[in-house]
Each structure stands twice: as structure tokens, then as C-alpha cells.
Amino acid sequence: MYPQNAKRSLEHLCQRKVPVFLWGPPGIGKSSIVAQIAKEQDIGFIDLRLSLLDPTDLRGIPFFNTVKETALWAPPSFLPDGKQEKGILFLDELNTAAPMVQASAYQLILDRKIGEYTLPEGWSIVAAGNRESDRGVVFRMAAPLANRFVHLEMEVSVEDWKSWAIKTQVHPAIIAYISHRPDTLFNFGNGNESRSFATPRTWQYVNEIVSSKPEADLLLPMISGAIGEDVAASFLGFMSVAGDLPDLDAILDGTCKEVPSEPSALHILSSALSMRINESTSSKKLNNLLEYSLNLPGEFSVMLIQDLRDRNIELDHLQSWTLWMKKFNTLLH
């Protein structure tokens, strides 16, 4: 299941308070999707790592009630206390917890209570973890625990990642490179035994590295440490053409007609132009961009326009739209 479909499924299941377990390899954004749902809905979010707990920690600590002359349990402070009416209790890396700790969560997940503690009515439970085949430290999930969840398996989608990357202003060279080499977005488990490998998470590290503008001699070792030497060398070779790109503002002002010839430069240019556009961009600049795109090779012109359409940028009212559609309509999907 691709990330956007996983997110939509989670939204439905959380609304009905159905416990969900999100499976997938490392670094593909499982945790980010759950946190994003909570942020978008403006509800509480608690990230609880059961692997850091002892089996008795979930129940809390007993204390003596002198009035009732009996022992009561004080629930742990890390569980939702009801101050926020709605929220998500996220049990990340649940299957890295020892079996006894997993067993201590049975009642909380199914009955929404443990001991004398009850999960607030508006809170949902979502768990996530890597698969046993992902070379991580995981424990096989017992059948009684597994049966307490709806299980969703997540996989990488280049298109979903690109939509996210454009919205969050990831460096255009990274977006362009992954558009050019989609196989490099995620290369975990493809016979790769390196400590470093490419995932959506480690490409975000590359974005931070590139944005920090380190000295040239540091780029390769730093980026290699995030995504591996082979992909890093390929990416830096691709990125080296970025300095020869036409001026983006001049293109939008209609004063630049220069078009690069190198495919790598065209990839970067298309991504950079798309990211430069937003809902407040004037119709004049949009029309200048559309006229410029008429001179791009078909696949790059369509890539640019498709990215804009995916972001709901209106183009069909522009003077040059009919001409663009006449030339490239058959390439649109």
C-alpha cells in the first residue's frame, strides 16, 4: 500500500477507534504519516516506545490509599490523561519490545484499558514496526497480539514522495535526480550490505546536507554516509550541472528563452521551476512559464505541467494553454 493510501486508511480506522499496525521497511515514513495525521487534525499525539519499558511499567505504580485502606495504582504519566479530548497513542517499533512487554499491552490495545487505567474515549491506537526480513532487531509477534490489529503494509511510491517533496521544498536537484533515477529513492534489501542505503528518510538527510552548503571536499563523504557511495557519486555527478541552469526569475519574467540540452539539467530545471510556482504566482508569470515550456522536450514539459496540475495550479485560463495542449496533450496522463 502506497503512503497516501495508507494515510487515508489510517484516517478511516482511527475515526472508528480500530487498532492498526503499520508494517514496512525502515525509512519509508511510517512514523511521519501517523504524526502528520495528528498534526493535520490538530489532535494529541504520544509516541510511546514499548522497547524501553519493563512489563510492569504500563500498569503504573501501586500506592496505599489510607482512606480505603487498599492499594491503588497510579497510571504512568506517559499515557494520555484526558486533557486532550482526541489523539493518537502511537506504539512505534512495537515488535522490537520483548515478548513479555508486548504481552503487557494486550489489554490496552483490545479493551482500551490496563489495570485501573482507561484510554480516553477520543484516542486511537496505532502501532508500527519493521518486518522480520528487514535485518532489524524484532521479536515475532504472538498471534493473540497480532489478532488485536488491522494490519496494513506500506511500500515506497515515487509519485507520493515527489508530491511531499515539492510541498516541503526539498532541494530541486534531489527531486530531479529521483525523477531521473526512481530506483534510488529506496534501495534497501537489493543486495546492498552497506551500512548506508537510500530511503526517503536518508534522502531527507541529504537535503539537510546540501542545504547546509558544506565545502566541496566534504560533500561526497557526507552524502555517502547517508545513502551509500554509489548513489552519492551518481547524485553529485547529476547535481554538478545545476550551476549551468538558466535564471528561473528570467524565465518567469519572459526574458529568457535558453533551454539546456543535457537531460540531467532538464530534470533539475523542470523541478526547480515547478517549486518556484505557488497559488500567488501571477497569471502573467504562469503564461511566461507555459510559453517557455513549449520549447522544452516533450517529456520535460509534461513533467513540469503535470507537477503543477497535481498541486492544483490553474493553467487552463492562460493564453498559451490551448497551444500547449495542442502540442503535448497526447503525452499527458
DOFIMI-530069 format. One line per field, with one value per residue (C-alpha): residue in three letters; x, y, z; chain. Coordinates in Angstrom, 3 decimals, decimal comma. Last residue first. Layout:
BEGIN
res	[Ala ...]
x	[X ...]
y	[Y ...]
z	[Z ...]
chain	[A ...]
% end
This chain:
BEGIN
res	[His Leu Leu Thr Asn Phe Lys Lys Met Trp Leu Thr Trp Ser Gln Leu His Asp Leu Glu Ile Asn Arg Asp Arg Leu Asp Gln Ile Leu Met Val Ser Phe Glu Gly Pro Leu Asn Leu Ser Tyr Glu Leu Leu Asn Asn Leu Lys Lys Ser Ser Thr Ser Glu Asn Ile Arg Met Ser Leu Ala Ser Ser Leu Ile His Leu Ala Ser Pro Glu Ser Pro Val Glu Lys Cys Thr Gly Asp Leu Ile Ala Asp Leu Asp Pro Leu Asp Gly Ala Val Ser Met Phe Gly Leu Phe Ser Ala Ala Val Asp Glu Gly Ile Ala Gly Ser Ile Met Pro Leu Leu Leu Asp Ala Glu Pro Lys Ser Ser Val Ile Glu Asn Val Tyr Gln Trp Thr Arg Pro Thr Ala Phe Ser Arg Ser Glu Asn Gly Asn Gly Phe Asn Phe Leu Thr Asp Pro Arg His Ser Ile Tyr Ala Ile Ile Ala Pro His Val Gln Thr Lys Ile Ala Trp Ser Lys Trp Asp Glu Val Ser Val Glu Met Glu Leu His Val Phe Arg Asn Ala Leu Pro Ala Ala Met Arg Phe Val Val Gly Arg Asp Ser Glu Arg Asn Gly Ala Ala Val Ile Ser Trp Gly Glu Pro Leu Thr Tyr Glu Gly Ile Lys Arg Asp Leu Ile Leu Gln Tyr Ala Ser Ala Gln Val Met Pro Ala Ala Thr Asn Leu Glu Asp Leu Phe Leu Ile Gly Lys Glu Gln Lys Gly Asp Pro Leu Phe Ser Pro Pro Ala Trp Leu Ala Thr Glu Lys Val Thr Asn Phe Phe Pro Ile Gly Arg Leu Asp Thr Pro Asp Leu Leu Ser Leu Arg Leu Asp Ile Phe Gly Ile Asp Gln Glu Lys Ala Ile Gln Ala Val Ile Ser Ser Lys Gly Ile Gly Pro Pro Gly Trp Leu Phe Val Pro Val Lys Arg Gln Cys Leu His Glu Leu Ser Arg Lys Ala Asn Gln Pro Tyr Met]
x	[-1,675 -0,448 1,661 -1,204 -1,930 1,578 1,349 -2,363 -2,458 0,385 -1,282 -4,567 -2,777 -0,873 -3,412 -3,881 -7,292 -6,426 -3,475 -4,857 -2,277 -3,982 -0,723 -1,077 -1,632 1,724 3,573 1,842 2,966 6,627 6,683 4,796 7,427 10,153 8,697 8,042 11,461 11,260 10,397 6,683 7,755 8,894 5,407 3,871 6,348 5,527 1,821 2,395 4,337 1,476 -1,138 0,606 2,078 0,036 -1,000 2,615 5,304 9,058 8,795 7,665 10,505 13,078 11,688 11,716 15,196 16,628 15,298 16,381 19,896 20,093 18,827 21,617 20,469 19,589 16,923 17,586 14,421 14,961 13,175 9,639 9,608 9,113 12,152 14,191 13,238 14,487 17,886 19,068 20,848 24,636 25,157 22,813 25,067 27,072 23,906 23,928 27,534 26,693 23,767 25,825 28,597 26,063 24,232 27,455 28,848 25,842 22,733 23,523 27,231 27,813 26,248 28,802 31,761 30,847 30,015 33,017 35,551 33,121 32,803 29,372 26,304 23,926 21,124 23,044 23,449 19,836 18,543 20,868 19,337 15,889 17,260 18,074 14,419 13,060 15,468 18,931 21,461 24,255 25,723 26,370 25,053 23,018 21,768 18,613 17,485 17,329 17,470 14,758 14,635 17,434 15,207 13,411 16,520 15,533 12,610 14,915 17,533 15,022 13,618 17,143 18,247 15,109 16,138 13,152 10,638 8,119 5,296 7,614 8,996 5,533 4,293 7,582 7,294 3,762 4,944 8,000 5,855 7,500 5,643 3,302 1,735 -1,516 -2,586 -5,879 -4,864 -5,852 -5,200 -1,483 -1,442 -3,097 -0,880 2,381 4,517 7,922 10,554 12,488 16,090 16,328 17,512 14,296 13,041 11,328 9,214 9,656 7,219 4,194 1,385 -1,737 -4,134 -6,942 -7,974 -11,376 -12,710 -9,758 -7,738 -8,775 -6,359 -7,343 -5,449 -4,974 -7,665 -8,529 -10,005 -8,025 -4,864 -4,604 -5,446 -2,728 -0,053 1,514 2,004 4,234 6,328 6,642 7,576 10,446 9,786 11,156 7,702 6,177 8,592 6,241 3,269 1,447 -1,330 -3,345 -5,454 -8,775 -10,021 -6,647 -6,506 -7,686 -4,588 -2,985 -0,262 3,274 2,391 2,139 -1,096 -1,115 -2,443 -4,439 -3,705 -6,360 -7,131 -9,997 -8,979 -5,270 -4,897 -1,612 0,309 0,848 2,957 1,931 0,234 2,329 5,601 5,058 6,456 9,540 9,666 12,159 11,011 7,471 8,383 5,488 4,909 2,026 -0,022 -2,913 -5,255 -4,975 -6,418 -3,492 -0,980 -2,403 -2,471 1,093 2,344 0,915 2,423 5,819 6,048 5,586 7,854 9,839 12,988 12,927 10,854 7,094 4,244 1,535 -0,449 -3,925 -6,279 -9,877 -11,038 -13,659 -12,034 -8,649 -9,693 -10,817 -7,752 -5,446 -6,874 -6,331 -2,735 -2,029 -3,472 -1,185 1,823 1,429 0,000]
y	[11,034 13,816 12,883 13,160 16,707 17,952 20,245 21,067 21,293 23,827 25,942 25,931 26,873 29,827 32,496 31,117 30,099 26,370 26,759 26,516 25,236 22,331 20,809 17,818 20,327 21,965 18,636 17,642 20,898 20,334 16,641 17,418 19,950 17,506 14,598 16,788 18,399 22,014 24,826 24,863 25,028 28,624 29,650 27,969 29,707 33,068 32,256 31,467 34,695 36,707 34,794 35,918 33,435 33,554 29,894 28,727 28,375 28,268 24,559 23,745 25,780 23,945 20,518 21,259 22,799 19,841 17,333 19,499 19,767 15,971 15,562 17,846 20,267 23,270 25,696 29,442 31,508 34,035 37,399 36,109 37,267 33,661 32,581 35,497 34,501 30,966 32,029 29,376 26,340 25,977 25,693 22,712 20,599 19,244 17,766 14,714 13,941 14,523 12,089 9,337 9,660 9,540 6,549 4,534 5,657 4,931 6,996 8,898 8,381 8,729 12,208 13,222 11,584 13,127 16,634 17,232 18,185 20,744 22,686 22,377 24,231 23,490 22,930 20,045 18,288 18,893 17,543 14,563 13,837 13,957 11,460 9,308 9,225 8,536 5,583 5,192 2,963 3,373 0,468 -1,254 -4,780 -3,868 -6,997 -5,082 -5,023 -1,262 0,625 3,220 6,531 5,266 3,203 6,397 7,555 10,613 11,577 10,785 13,125 15,908 15,792 15,837 18,683 20,632 20,730 19,615 22,452 20,699 20,741 19,621 16,757 15,523 15,352 13,732 11,108 10,170 9,830 7,759 5,366 3,251 0,435 0,146 -2,998 -2,528 -4,865 -4,395 -5,177 -7,306 -10,549 -9,770 -9,659 -13,072 -14,490 -13,504 -11,042 -12,414 -10,294 -7,644 -6,460 -5,254 -7,016 -6,104 -9,682 -9,755 -6,788 -3,336 -1,812 0,368 0,741 2,908 3,302 5,861 8,456 10,137 7,888 8,415 5,210 3,613 2,989 0,749 -2,283 -1,690 -0,163 0,261 -3,272 -4,581 -2,475 -1,793 -5,407 -6,887 -4,309 -6,420 -9,190 -6,923 -6,274 -10,021 -10,611 -8,076 -4,842 -4,586 -5,588 -2,329 -0,186 2,775 2,444 5,636 6,808 9,064 11,968 13,414 15,121 16,467 16,740 13,116 11,688 10,003 7,559 8,846 9,860 6,243 5,241 5,387 2,042 1,681 -0,478 -0,643 1,003 2,952 6,160 5,366 4,601 2,720 3,177 0,921 2,132 2,081 -0,582 0,150 -0,128 -3,739 -5,424 -3,166 -0,287 0,996 -1,464 -0,155 3,060 5,509 8,400 10,464 12,644 14,903 16,341 19,198 17,099 17,958 17,448 14,093 12,829 14,058 12,192 8,941 9,599 10,508 7,283 5,129 7,315 4,926 4,786 1,174 -1,473 -1,644 -2,594 -0,329 -1,967 -0,513 -0,513 0,385 3,596 4,287 7,608 5,940 3,363 5,957 8,187 5,169 4,081 7,561 7,570 4,106 5,185 8,231 6,130 3,361 0,000]
z	[-18,251 -20,514 -23,561 -26,080 -24,906 -25,737 -28,794 -28,910 -25,124 -25,127 -27,819 -25,932 -22,702 -24,174 -23,186 -19,696 -18,337 -18,452 -16,089 -12,542 -10,032 -8,249 -6,926 -9,258 -12,078 -11,346 -11,287 -14,541 -16,164 -15,305 -16,207 -19,451 -20,487 -19,510 -21,514 -24,553 -24,918 -23,728 -26,133 -25,273 -21,613 -22,141 -23,291 -20,227 -17,939 -19,498 -19,037 -15,374 -14,972 -16,468 -14,466 -11,279 -8,796 -5,560 -5,690 -5,925 -8,575 -7,790 -6,960 -10,503 -11,971 -9,848 -10,769 -14,509 -14,313 -12,399 -14,925 -17,868 -16,432 -16,108 -19,687 -21,011 -23,746 -21,624 -22,935 -23,277 -23,835 -21,048 -20,777 -20,073 -16,440 -15,324 -17,354 -16,011 -12,472 -13,083 -14,431 -16,890 -15,427 -15,601 -11,833 -11,671 -13,932 -10,988 -9,473 -11,743 -10,882 -7,224 -7,466 -9,132 -6,550 -3,702 -5,207 -5,401 -2,030 0,183 1,004 4,212 4,821 1,093 1,368 3,991 2,255 -1,123 0,102 2,353 -0,352 -1,790 1,474 3,083 1,772 4,699 2,171 0,590 3,952 5,015 1,697 2,015 5,429 3,794 1,277 4,315 5,380 1,881 1,771 0,260 1,952 4,484 6,473 3,151 2,562 -0,521 -2,266 -3,126 0,526 0,874 -2,420 -1,882 -3,742 -5,981 -8,298 -9,328 -11,225 -13,316 -11,069 -8,136 -9,572 -10,235 -6,714 -5,272 -7,559 -6,606 -2,917 -0,823 -0,521 1,755 -0,804 -3,613 -1,521 -0,479 -4,065 -5,102 -2,354 -3,407 -7,008 -6,042 -4,016 -1,310 0,401 3,380 4,810 6,727 9,550 11,430 14,979 18,009 16,147 16,073 19,878 20,285 17,489 19,165 17,229 16,307 18,003 16,119 15,943 12,345 9,203 7,343 6,834 10,248 9,130 10,590 13,034 13,582 16,097 16,058 18,980 18,882 21,488 21,766 24,536 26,889 27,479 30,767 33,657 36,572 35,252 31,556 29,390 25,712 25,698 22,708 22,697 26,432 27,300 25,095 26,046 28,811 26,246 24,164 27,267 27,916 24,257 24,395 22,527 18,973 17,699 18,893 16,872 17,356 19,690 18,708 21,009 18,703 19,931 20,967 24,139 25,182 28,972 29,011 30,695 27,674 28,826 29,517 33,093 34,225 35,993 39,804 41,010 44,198 47,239 49,927 53,229 51,659 53,388 53,705 49,995 49,693 46,438 43,448 40,481 36,812 34,687 31,616 33,540 34,689 31,554 31,570 29,121 26,541 23,846 24,420 22,588 23,069 20,649 22,030 19,665 20,598 17,980 15,483 12,621 10,340 13,157 14,235 10,642 10,094 13,174 11,774 8,339 9,785 11,780 8,676 6,534 4,331 6,477 7,578 5,795 6,301 8,604 10,030 12,834 13,365 16,361 15,348 17,048 14,316 13,345 13,656 11,053 8,496 8,953 8,864 5,507 4,043 5,294 3,918 0,565 0,529 1,586 -1,047 0,000]
chain	[A A A A A A A A A A A A A A A A A A A A A A A A A A A A A A A A A A A A A A A A A A A A A A A A A A A A A A A A A A A A A A A A A A A A A A A A A A A A A A A A A A A A A A A A A A A A A A A A A A A A A A A A A A A A A A A A A A A A A A A A A A A A A A A A A A A A A A A A A A A A A A A A A A A A A A A A A A A A A A A A A A A A A A A A A A A A A A A A A A A A A A A A A A A A A A A A A A A A A A A A A A A A A A A A A A A A A A A A A A A A A A A A A A A A A A A A A A A A A A A A A A A A A A A A A A A A A A A A A A A A A A A A A A A A A A A A A A A A A A A A A A A A A A A A A A A A A A A A A A A A A A A A A A A A A A A A A A A A A A A A A A A A A A A A A A A A A]
% end
